[in-house]
Amino acid sequence: MSDAANTTRSVRGAGRSTALDRRAPAHAGGRDAAVLLCRPVSQSKIESSSGDVEVERLPGRGTEGQRVMVTTQFKEFQVSNDALDDGDELHRRLALDGYIFIRGLLDPRPLWDLRLQMLEVMRQGGWLQAGSQVSDGVANVSKKCAEGDPEYITVYKNIQRLEAFHRLPHDPAIISLMEKIVGETVLPHPSKIARLWFPQNTLHTTPAHQDFVHFQGTYDTYTCWTPVGDCPIELGPLAVLVGSQQSGEVFDHHFALGAGGLAVDTGTLSDAWVSSDFASGDALIFPSRTVHQALPNVTRDRLRISLDNRYQAQSQPIAEHQLLPHLHRVGGQTWEDIYPHWSSSDLNYYWKDLNLTVIPSDTSRQERSFDEALALARQGDELARPLLVRIVRRDPSSPQATAAQEALAALDEHTGGPVLAG
């Protein structure tokens, strides 16, 4: 990211362009920068916000449904390379701040090889600009889609078939660090996750949330987030709300767009966000109750590619869906579809002989989120449209699709038709 004191970037949101004014003075103690937070908020929260706020009214929406662009200052991550060999200090920082950030934890060479493989899959799916160099990840923006869309799932299934994609989260450097953190033999979750984010699609930026609502099992599960290639601020790395795990609470989550489809209302929490430019090989690690979000990809044409993997002690319970391929609920993918594409079998079903405590998955939050989206659509709130359209397109004959079609008809009566780009 440029050290220029004032740079303005065009940000796409809700089908219209706004300006992100990033003030990022460089100084010896790090630098301040701006996070673009996009969330539905009430009028009272708009008036009380201490950040720069731009209210963007959408047709057919009242005050409660306004989508707000909030520019909030944040500090850079504290780098914890000095504590890599000190388990007690790692624990202290995780307990205090809710994260550790490690520069160069992973060798960038296998990450580069994985990047090329993943981008080749995306090229074959039509996601890359024709004639561009594959390694640059230049997006064909006309093909933009978001997690859960049928077009996304088609490409994502081929990403899941890559052996290197599943092997890299077992890298000895990650396992060694995780064993220092959990204090015993570590289990990398079989459900390996990639995030593939288009530019000019900020409406679907992952909102503020806690990971526990998604992977469940034990609170003492840790996410390791690392980009596949360099990821400067403008490409949309993660931001963490410092100390947000200290209460021990799992906060209420509600419907949102973006990966996972659940968000917490951060209006009652602190505003102590931290983030940084990432180089290939850097890693961000945090426990399941740390509030975090993605920053928007505000580049003109670059795809943001990252890995989002989870680790826990083998002795702790794991939810059954974490033993299945990611997005299996919407894509139907199985290990039997994935493994035949590999050249070796040492990681096939590696968890089956570990005598794990497997507990049922809880989908109640996702079900409530869907009900909230239906209610918003019936009230004329366009924010629900992309999700409901996605559900109908994915499986038109499902009970969810029937409910979504009815809600979309009610939404169209309010608005006169689609007005919010998905």
Secondary structure, DSSP 4 states (H G I P E B T S, - for coil): ----S-EEEEEEETTEEEEEEE---EETTEE-EEEEEEEE--HHHHHH--SEEEEE--TT--GGG-EEEEEEEEEEPPB-GGGTT-HHHHHHHHHHHS-EEETT-S-HHHHHHHHHHHHHHHHHTT-BPTTS-GGG-BB-GGG---TTSHHHHHHHHHHHT-HHHHHGGG-HHHHHHHHHHHSS-EEE-S---EEEE-SS-GGGPPPSB-THHHH-S-S--EEEEEESS-B-GGG--EEEETTTTTT------EE-SSTTSEE--GGGS---EEE--B-TT-EEEEETT--EEEPP---SSB-EEEEEEEEEETTS-EEGGGGS-TTHHHH---HHHHGGG-S--TTTTTTTTS---EE----HHHHHHHHHHHHHHHTT-GGGHHHHHHHHHH-TTSHHHHHHHHHHHHHHHHHSS--S--
